[in-house]
Amino acid sequence: MKTQRLELTFPEKLIKKPVLYDLVKAYDVVPNIRRANVDEKFGWIVLEISGEEKVLEQAFAYLEDLGIDIEHLDTFVE
């Protein structure tokens, strides 16, 4: 299992969507929200996310397809 720390930046159209819930259900990853700031027009989350490497890559592609910007902050190996 691999863990990565990310900063996700959400566009306004996704602020009220359950993106992390959908991500967990679809890809069986484990999120750990470290920090977040969300208002009516903009949101960001610093997230540690764990899962198999191939599944994480698929999850990241899903987030990017939604229009979420992903910045990889660092990588941990467990």
N, CA, C and O atoms as a MOPAC input file, in Angstrom:
PM7 MOZYME 1SCF
protein

 N      0.84800 1    -1.16800 1     0.00000 1
 C      0.00000 1     0.00000 1     0.00000 1
 C      0.90100 1     1.24000 1     0.00000 1
 O      1.95600 1     1.26600 1     0.63300 1
 N      0.45900 1     2.24500 1    -0.71700 1
 C      1.21800 1     3.47600 1    -0.86500 1
 C      0.36900 1     4.63700 1    -0.34000 1
 O     -0.85600 1     4.62900 1    -0.46600 1
 N      1.02700 1     5.62400 1     0.24200 1
 C      0.33700 1     6.82200 1     0.70800 1
 C      0.96800 1     8.03700 1     0.06100 1
 O      2.19100 1     8.16300 1     0.00800 1
 N      0.12000 1     8.93700 1    -0.43400 1
 C      0.60200 1    10.18500 1    -1.01300 1
 C     -0.12400 1    11.35400 1    -0.37700 1
 O     -1.30000 1    11.26000 1    -0.02400 1
 N      0.59700 1    12.46100 1    -0.23600 1
 C     -0.02300 1    13.69300 1     0.25300 1
 C     -0.24500 1    14.60800 1    -0.94300 1
 O      0.66600 1    14.85600 1    -1.73300 1
 N     -1.46600 1    15.10300 1    -1.06100 1
 C     -1.87500 1    15.91700 1    -2.20400 1
 C     -2.53300 1    17.19400 1    -1.71500 1
 O     -3.04600 1    17.26600 1    -0.59800 1
 N     -2.50500 1    18.20000 1    -2.57700 1
 C     -3.38800 1    19.34900 1    -2.38500 1
 C     -4.34300 1    19.35300 1    -3.56600 1
 O     -3.91800 1    19.43800 1    -4.71900 1
 N     -5.63100 1    19.26200 1    -3.27600 1
 C     -6.66500 1    19.26300 1    -4.29600 1
 C     -7.33500 1    20.62700 1    -4.30400 1
 O     -7.71300 1    21.14400 1    -3.25300 1
 N     -7.48300 1    21.21200 1    -5.49000 1
 C     -8.16600 1    22.48900 1    -5.63500 1
 C     -9.42400 1    22.27100 1    -6.45800 1
 O     -9.36500 1    21.81300 1    -7.59900 1
 N    -10.55600 1    22.60300 1    -5.86700 1
 C    -11.86200 1    22.33800 1    -6.47000 1
 C    -12.41600 1    23.57100 1    -7.16200 1
 O    -12.35900 1    24.66900 1    -6.60900 1
 N    -12.95800 1    23.40100 1    -8.38200 1
 C    -13.66000 1    24.50900 1    -9.01800 1
 C    -15.03900 1    24.69400 1    -8.37400 1
 O    -15.54800 1    23.80100 1    -7.69700 1
 N    -15.61600 1    25.84700 1    -8.59500 1
 C    -16.90200 1    26.19300 1    -7.98500 1
 C    -17.98100 1    25.14500 1    -8.26000 1
 O    -18.77900 1    24.83300 1    -7.37500 1
 N    -18.01300 1    24.60400 1    -9.47300 1
 C    -19.07900 1    23.65800 1    -9.83100 1
 C    -19.05400 1    22.37200 1    -8.99900 1
 O    -20.05100 1    21.65000 1    -8.96400 1
 N    -17.92800 1    22.06800 1    -8.32500 1
 C    -17.82200 1    20.82900 1    -7.55400 1
 C    -17.90500 1    21.02900 1    -6.04300 1
 O    -17.82700 1    20.05800 1    -5.29100 1
 N    -18.06000 1    22.25400 1    -5.59100 1
 C    -18.03100 1    22.54400 1    -4.16000 1
 C    -19.08900 1    21.75000 1    -3.38600 1
 O    -18.81400 1    21.29600 1    -2.27600 1
 N    -20.25600 1    21.57700 1    -3.92800 1
 C    -21.33800 1    20.88800 1    -3.20900 1
 C    -21.46100 1    19.40900 1    -3.55100 1
 O    -22.39000 1    18.74500 1    -3.09100 1
 N    -20.53000 1    18.88200 1    -4.35700 1
 C    -20.57000 1    17.47100 1    -4.74300 1
 C    -19.79200 1    16.62100 1    -3.73400 1
 O    -18.79700 1    17.08700 1    -3.17900 1
 N    -20.23000 1    15.38300 1    -3.48800 1
 C    -19.52900 1    14.50100 1    -2.54500 1
 C    -18.35000 1    13.78000 1    -3.22600 1
 O    -18.34400 1    12.55400 1    -3.34100 1
 N    -17.37300 1    14.54800 1    -3.66400 1
 C    -16.27300 1    14.01200 1    -4.46600 1
 C    -15.47000 1    12.96500 1    -3.69400 1
 O    -15.18400 1    11.89700 1    -4.23600 1
 N    -15.10300 1    13.24100 1    -2.45400 1
 C    -14.30600 1    12.26500 1    -1.69600 1
 C    -15.09300 1    10.99900 1    -1.41000 1
 O    -14.53600 1     9.90200 1    -1.45900 1
 N    -16.35900 1    11.12800 1    -1.11700 1
 C    -17.20300 1     9.95000 1    -0.91500 1
 C    -17.21900 1     9.09500 1    -2.18200 1
 O    -17.02500 1     7.88100 1    -2.12100 1
 N    -17.45000 1     9.73500 1    -3.32500 1
 C    -17.47200 1     9.00400 1    -4.59600 1
 C    -16.12700 1     8.35100 1    -4.87500 1
 O    -16.07700 1     7.23200 1    -5.38500 1
 N    -15.03600 1     9.03900 1    -4.54600 1
 C    -13.69500 1     8.50700 1    -4.76100 1
 C    -13.46300 1     7.24000 1    -3.93500 1
 O    -12.94000 1     6.24700 1    -4.44100 1
 N    -13.85200 1     7.28500 1    -2.67700 1
 C    -13.68700 1     6.13200 1    -1.79100 1
 C    -14.52000 1     4.95600 1    -2.27100 1
 O    -14.03200 1     3.82600 1    -2.30700 1
 N    -15.76100 1     5.20400 1    -2.63800 1
 C    -16.64800 1     4.13200 1    -3.09300 1
 C    -16.15700 1     3.49400 1    -4.39400 1
 O    -16.21600 1     2.27500 1    -4.54900 1
 N    -15.67600 1     4.31400 1    -5.32400 1
 C    -15.28500 1     3.81300 1    -6.64300 1
 C    -13.91200 1     3.14900 1    -6.64200 1
 O    -13.69100 1     2.19800 1    -7.39100 1
 N    -12.98200 1     3.63600 1    -5.81200 1
 C    -11.59100 1     3.17200 1    -5.91200 1
 C    -11.05600 1     2.50700 1    -4.65600 1
 O     -9.90400 1     2.07400 1    -4.63700 1
 N    -11.86100 1     2.41300 1    -3.60700 1
 C    -11.45900 1     1.73700 1    -2.37900 1
 C    -10.12400 1     2.27700 1    -1.85100 1
 O     -9.22400 1     1.51000 1    -1.50800 1
 N    -10.01500 1     3.60300 1    -1.79200 1
 C     -8.83500 1     4.25500 1    -1.22900 1
 C     -9.19100 1     4.77800 1     0.16300 1
 O    -10.36400 1     4.88000 1     0.51900 1
 N     -8.16300 1     5.10400 1     0.93800 1
 C     -8.37000 1     5.59900 1     2.29700 1
 C     -7.90400 1     7.05300 1     2.35700 1
 O     -6.70700 1     7.31800 1     2.24800 1
 N     -8.83100 1     7.99900 1     2.53000 1
 C     -8.44400 1     9.40500 1     2.61900 1
 C     -8.23900 1     9.83900 1     4.07200 1
 O     -8.89300 1     9.33200 1     4.98300 1
 N     -7.33500 1    10.76800 1     4.26600 1
 C     -7.12900 1    11.38400 1     5.56700 1
 C     -6.99200 1    12.88700 1     5.31100 1
 O     -5.95800 1    13.34200 1     4.82400 1
 N     -8.02200 1    13.64600 1     5.63600 1
 C     -8.00300 1    15.09000 1     5.39400 1
 C     -7.13200 1    15.74100 1     6.46600 1
 O     -7.40500 1    15.63000 1     7.66200 1
 N     -6.07700 1    16.42200 1     6.01300 1
 C     -5.14200 1    17.07300 1     6.93000 1
 C     -5.47900 1    18.54600 1     7.14200 1
 O     -5.31100 1    19.07900 1     8.23800 1
 N     -5.95600 1    19.19400 1     6.08500 1
 C     -6.39300 1    20.59200 1     6.15200 1
 C     -7.39900 1    20.81100 1     5.04000 1
 O     -7.40700 1    20.08400 1     4.04700 1
 N     -8.23800 1    21.80500 1     5.20800 1
 C     -9.20000 1    22.12100 1     4.15600 1
 C     -9.73400 1    23.52900 1     4.34500 1
 O     -9.76400 1    24.06400 1     5.45400 1
 N    -10.14700 1    24.10400 1     3.24800 1
 C    -10.82300 1    25.39400 1     3.26500 1
 C    -11.80600 1    25.39100 1     2.09700 1
 O    -11.41300 1    25.24900 1     0.93900 1
 N    -13.07000 1    25.54700 1     2.41300 1
 C    -14.10700 1    25.52100 1     1.38900 1
 C    -15.06400 1    26.67800 1     1.63900 1
 O    -15.53800 1    26.88000 1     2.75700 1
 N    -15.34200 1    27.43500 1     0.58200 1
 C    -16.39500 1    28.44500 1     0.68100 1
 C    -17.33500 1    28.25500 1    -0.50500 1
 O    -17.30800 1    27.20100 1    -1.14000 1
 N    -18.14600 1    29.22300 1    -0.81100 1
 C    -19.16800 1    29.05600 1    -1.84700 1
 C    -18.61000 1    28.97400 1    -3.26200 1
 O    -19.26900 1    28.43600 1    -4.15200 1
 N    -17.40300 1    29.50100 1    -3.48500 1
 C    -16.88200 1    29.57000 1    -4.84200 1
 C    -15.57000 1    28.83500 1    -5.06600 1
 O    -15.13200 1    28.68800 1    -6.20700 1
 N    -14.94000 1    28.37400 1    -3.99800 1
 C    -13.59700 1    27.81300 1    -4.13700 1
 C    -13.33000 1    26.88000 1    -2.96400 1
 O    -13.83900 1    27.09400 1    -1.86400 1
 N    -12.54100 1    25.85800 1    -3.19800 1
 C    -12.17000 1    24.96700 1    -2.11300 1
 C    -10.84400 1    24.27800 1    -2.36800 1
 O    -10.47000 1    24.02900 1    -3.51400 1
 N    -10.14300 1    23.97400 1    -1.29700 1
 C     -8.92700 1    23.17300 1    -1.38400 1
 C     -8.85800 1    22.24000 1    -0.18900 1
 O     -9.39000 1    22.52400 1     0.88500 1
 N     -8.18600 1    21.11800 1    -0.40900 1
 C     -8.00300 1    20.11200 1     0.63800 1
 C     -6.57500 1    19.60500 1     0.55700 1
 O     -6.08900 1    19.28400 1    -0.52800 1
 N     -5.89700 1    19.52900 1     1.70200 1
 C     -4.64000 1    18.79000 1     1.79100 1
 C     -5.03500 1    17.41800 1     2.30600 1
 O     -5.62100 1    17.27900 1     3.37900 1
 N     -4.70200 1    16.41700 1     1.51900 1
 C     -5.22600 1    15.07100 1     1.72200 1
 C     -4.09900 1    14.05900 1     1.66400 1
 O     -3.27400 1    14.10000 1     0.75100 1
 N     -4.05500 1    13.14800 1     2.62900 1
 C     -3.22300 1    11.96000 1     2.50000 1
 C     -4.15000 1    10.86400 1     2.00400 1
 O     -5.23100 1    10.65300 1     2.55500 1
 N     -3.72300 1    10.17500 1     0.96800 1
 C     -4.57000 1     9.13700 1     0.39200 1
 C     -3.74400 1     7.86000 1     0.23100 1
 O     -2.62000 1     7.89100 1    -0.26900 1
 N     -4.32300 1     6.73700 1     0.66500 1
 C     -3.61900 1     5.45900 1     0.65000 1
 C     -4.36400 1     4.45200 1    -0.20900 1
 O     -5.59300 1     4.45000 1    -0.27600 1
 N     -3.58400 1     3.59100 1    -0.86900 1
 C     -4.14700 1     2.52600 1    -1.68500 1
 C     -3.06100 1     1.89500 1    -2.52400 1
 O     -1.89700 1     2.29100 1    -2.45900 1
 N     -3.44600 1     0.92200 1    -3.30300 1
 C     -2.49600 1     0.29400 1    -4.21900 1
 C     -2.10000 1     1.30400 1    -5.29300 1
 O     -2.92100 1     2.12100 1    -5.71000 1
 N     -0.85100 1     1.25100 1    -5.74000 1
 C     -0.33600 1     2.26600 1    -6.66100 1
 C     -1.17500 1     2.39700 1    -7.93500 1
 O     -1.46500 1     3.51200 1    -8.36800 1
 N     -1.55700 1     1.29600 1    -8.52600 1
 C     -2.36100 1     1.34500 1    -9.75500 1
 C     -3.72700 1     1.99600 1    -9.49500 1
 O     -4.21700 1     2.77300 1   -10.31500 1
 N     -4.32400 1     1.67700 1    -8.36400 1
 C     -5.62000 1     2.24300 1    -8.00400 1
 C     -5.49500 1     3.74700 1    -7.73900 1
 O     -6.37100 1     4.52100 1    -8.12300 1
 N     -4.40500 1     4.15800 1    -7.08100 1
 C     -4.18800 1     5.58200 1    -6.84600 1
 C     -4.08200 1     6.33900 1    -8.16300 1
 O     -4.64500 1     7.42500 1    -8.30700 1
 N     -3.36800 1     5.77200 1    -9.11300 1
 C     -3.24700 1     6.42000 1   -10.42500 1
 C     -4.61600 1     6.57900 1   -11.08100 1
 O     -4.89900 1     7.61700 1   -11.67800 1
 N     -5.46100 1     5.56600 1   -10.97500 1
 C     -6.81500 1     5.65000 1   -11.52900 1
 C     -7.63700 1     6.70700 1   -10.79000 1
 O     -8.39800 1     7.45100 1   -11.41000 1
 N     -7.48600 1     6.77100 1    -9.47800 1
 C     -8.21200 1     7.75200 1    -8.67800 1
 C     -7.77500 1     9.16900 1    -9.04000 1
 O     -8.60900 1    10.07100 1    -9.12400 1
 N     -6.47800 1     9.37000 1    -9.25400 1
 C     -5.98500 1    10.69600 1    -9.63700 1
 C     -6.52000 1    11.09300 1   -11.00600 1
 O     -6.88800 1    12.24800 1   -11.21600 1
 N     -6.56600 1    10.15200 1   -11.93100 1
 C     -7.11700 1    10.43900 1   -13.26300 1
 C     -8.59600 1    10.82600 1   -13.15600 1
 O     -9.05400 1    11.73600 1   -13.84800 1
 N     -9.33200 1    10.14000 1   -12.29500 1
 C    -10.74500 1    10.46000 1   -12.06700 1
 C    -10.89700 1    11.89600 1   -11.57200 1
 O    -11.73200 1    12.64500 1   -12.08000 1
 N    -10.09500 1    12.27800 1   -10.58700 1
 C    -10.16800 1    13.63300 1   -10.04300 1
 C     -9.83800 1    14.67400 1   -11.10500 1
 O    -10.51600 1    15.69600 1   -11.20700 1
 N     -8.80600 1    14.42100 1   -11.88600 1
 C     -8.43100 1    15.35700 1   -12.95100 1
 C     -9.53400 1    15.46700 1   -13.99900 1
 O     -9.80700 1    16.55600 1   -14.50300 1
 N    -10.16700 1    14.34200 1   -14.32600 1
 C    -11.27100 1    14.36200 1   -15.29500 1
 C    -12.44700 1    15.21200 1   -14.79400 1
 O    -13.17900 1    15.79900 1   -15.59100 1
 N    -12.62000 1    15.27300 1   -13.48000 1
 C    -13.67500 1    16.11100 1   -12.90200 1
 C    -13.33600 1    17.59700 1   -12.97500 1
 O    -14.22100 1    18.44300 1   -12.85500 1
 N    -12.06300 1    17.91400 1   -13.17000 1
 C    -11.64400 1    19.31200 1   -13.20600 1
 C    -10.94800 1    19.76700 1   -11.93800 1
 O    -10.77800 1    20.96600 1   -11.71700 1
 N    -10.54500 1    18.82000 1   -11.10300 1
 C     -9.84100 1    19.12900 1    -9.86200 1
 C     -8.34900 1    19.18700 1   -10.15000 1
 O     -7.79200 1    18.27600 1   -10.76200 1
 N     -7.70200 1    20.26800 1    -9.70500 1
 C     -6.25200 1    20.39300 1    -9.83700 1
 C     -5.59500 1    19.60800 1    -8.71100 1
 O     -6.00700 1    19.69600 1    -7.55400 1
 N     -4.55700 1    18.82900 1    -9.06700 1
 C     -3.85500 1    18.01300 1    -8.08600 1
 C     -2.39700 1    18.45100 1    -8.02900 1
 O     -1.71200 1    18.51600 1    -9.05000 1
 N     -1.93800 1    18.75000 1    -6.82100 1
 C     -0.51500 1    19.00600 1    -6.60600 1
 C      0.00500 1    17.93200 1    -5.66700 1
 O     -0.47700 1    17.80600 1    -4.54100 1
 N      0.99000 1    17.15200 1    -6.12000 1
 C      1.59000 1    16.11000 1    -5.29900 1
 C      2.59900 1    16.77000 1    -4.36100 1
 O      3.60000 1    17.32400 1    -4.81400 1
 N      2.33700 1    16.71000 1    -3.06500 1
 C      3.19700 1    17.38600 1    -2.09800 1
 C      4.38200 1    16.52400 1    -1.68600 1
 O      5.50300 1    17.02700 1    -1.61400 1
 N      4.17000 1    15.26900 1    -1.42100 1
 C      5.24700 1    14.31900 1    -1.14400 1
 C      4.67300 1    12.91400 1    -1.16000 1
 O      3.45900 1    12.72300 1    -1.23800 1
 N      5.56600 1    11.93300 1    -1.08600 1
 C      5.14200 1    10.54100 1    -1.16000 1
 C      5.69200 1     9.79800 1     0.06300 1
 O      6.82800 1    10.03400 1     0.47400 1
 N      4.89900 1     8.91600 1     0.63500 1
 C      5.31800 1     8.07600 1     1.72500 1
 C      5.16500 1     6.63100 1     1.28600 1
 O      4.24700 1     6.31300 1     0.52900 1
 N      6.03100 1     5.76600 1     1.73700 1
 C      5.88200 1     4.34000 1     1.46700 1
 C      5.70000 1     3.64300 1     2.80700 1
 O      6.50100 1     3.82000 1     3.72500 1
 N      4.64900 1     2.85800 1     2.90700 1
 C      4.37000 1     2.14100 1     4.16200 1
 C      4.67000 1     0.67500 1     4.00000 1
 O      4.50000 1    -0.09800 1     4.94200 1

